Amino acid sequence: MACQVTAQVALYPLRTAHLSPAIEAFAAEMRASGLSVEMGAMSTAVCGDAEEVFAALSRAFSAAAMEHQVVMQVTVSNACPEQGSGGAA
């Protein structure tokens, strides 16, 4: 059985007055991943197979970093329930 994880991700655009373009590039790639993605005001939660989550995070970071300077902070757990599951995994 594949390792299921939940990641909480925050992306911080640097050296720009316009934060939205970098965040939108990141968000678009995360939505296209096919994983369970819940966008919040300050962070994004993504759930799924560990390899798929890490691959999606890499693609999303690359999409944002291609034209913007950014910092991505990620916390990953294999012990947290999936968003909306209503209980422990």
Secondary structure, DSSP 4 states (H G I P E B T S, - for coil): -PPEEEEEEEEEEES-S--HHHHHHHHHHHHHT-SEEEE-SS-EEEEEEHHHHHHHHHHHHHHHHTTSEEEEEEEEESSSPPTT--S--
